[in-house]
Amino acid sequence: MGRGRNYYDDYEKEILESAVDDFQQIQKMIIMDEKNEVFKYLSQILVSKLSNSNNKSKPIAMYPFLRFSAHFVYFLNEFSHFEISESVNVVPGDINTMNAKLTDKVITSEGARSADKVMEEYVDYLMREKQSSIVALYVSLLPEEIQTQKYASYLVQFNNKDERERLLQYANSARLNTLEITSKVVELITSRQSTRIESETESKRDKQQEENINKEDRQKIEAIQWLTFRINQRIELVDKTNQLIREFIFCNKIQAARQALKQIQFEVNIRSVVEQGKGIKEEGMEDEEDYDEEEERKKGERAVKEFIGLRRYLVAVESVERYRKGEERKERVEEDVMNVIDFPLGWLVDDERVREEGMNDRKRELEALRKKVIPEMFFKLNEVFVKEGEYDKSLGLLTILMDGRLRLNEVFSREELMRW
């Protein structure tokens, strides 16, 4: 049977008992025009009562009071701004009168922090209840410095593309910074159990490919979709995808890397990435000096070049796999592997003209990956040549390896060089 009359009687009684004392205190402060004290009081009682109850049985009476508190705080804030604007309409030159009026109306920093705590508590409640249609609106009432983190932390749980797009539409309507939010969502998801690419030695701890894509891998791959909704995030989309593919390759998760690669192939024309650098300004770039078209073009070209390099590596690995199964011609394998070894200006070698924050870490990552991949390509292609009895081509690989201009031998360890 459903809940009886006694349940609702008890519920109403609980609400009244919880509210009566608090409302009397608030009423006194309002009469005395003590807005800052109201904010502080509301914050204290909410934090106290909510923290004293466990997660499963937070007092049901607190939620109506929490909703009231949030809206009351918002009203007082807005009313205070109105009062200040009205207070400046004094007789010209009567500066003392104006200062006195402003002092009475100003919300202190402590009062503002208390008000923000109340609103944030209500936002957390809306998130727990998944009231998605209004979450963004109330997040927009929080301080700007926490809006992105707060809304992004809510979005990480949603996987359906249509639902994701709808949530971003809510954010747009609430005038939240959707570019920063989507970037933060991807960062939050892809940073879970991420592997730091540091040395070629660690990458060889497990030579065997991991064929299965686990739950965490799939979540990271699907997170990239957050960057496909806005055309002015094309460069970031490819950059983040490249970063994820690098991590998967480093961990020998070739199948996961291939799935990440498809996010670009399915969602965006790769040529459109470079086009982003031609006059498309991002949100928040109010000043021309914030946007450098030439730098954006270089970033786009770098992202595309790296993407092509990573794709060529995955194609080469697949060709070798097919050759071993008797499903691929030797000539095709040779072509695909050489596309990595003989990559224009070097495989995963950056253009030094592009300078940005984090370049030193990126350079170390790319170098570690080169030390893993390039020797692997040499040995796999040499394996094919030996099997086919083409020893002259094996010697040709050695010649390429020792070419001082290419400096490919620098990415080989002493042990790897001894194997030749």
HELIX and SHEET records of a PDB file:
HELIX    1   1 ARG A    5  ILE A   31  1                                  27    
HELIX    2   2 LYS A   35  SER A   51  1                                  17    
HELIX    3   3 ASN A   55  SER A   57  5                                   3    
HELIX    4   4 MET A   62  SER A   87  1                                  26    
HELIX    5   5 ILE A   95  LYS A  105  1                                  11    
HELIX    6   6 SER A  109  ARG A  128  1                                  20    
HELIX    7   7 SER A  132  VAL A  139  1                                   8    
HELIX    8   8 GLU A  144  LEU A  155  1                                  12    
HELIX    9   9 LYS A  161  SER A  173  1                                  13    
HELIX   10  10 THR A  178  THR A  190  1                                  13    
HELIX   11  11 GLU A  200  SER A  203  1                                   4    
HELIX   12  12 LYS A  215  ALA A  223  1                                   9    
HELIX   13  13 ILE A  224  LEU A  227  5                                   4    
HELIX   14  14 ILE A  231  GLN A  233  5                                   3    
HELIX   15  15 ARG A  234  PHE A  250  1                                  17    
HELIX   16  16 ILE A  254  GLU A  267  1                                  14    
HELIX   17  17 SER A  272  GLU A  275  1                                   4    
HELIX   18  18 GLU A  288  ASP A  290  5                                   3    
HELIX   19  19 GLU A  293  ARG A  324  1                                  32    
HELIX   20  20 LYS A  330  ILE A  341  1                                  12    
HELIX   21  21 MET A  359  GLU A  388  1                                  30    
HELIX   22  22 TYR A  391  LEU A  401  1                                  11    
HELIX   23  23 LEU A  408  VAL A  411  5                                   4    
HELIX   24  24 ARG A  414  MET A  418  1                                   5    
END                                                                             
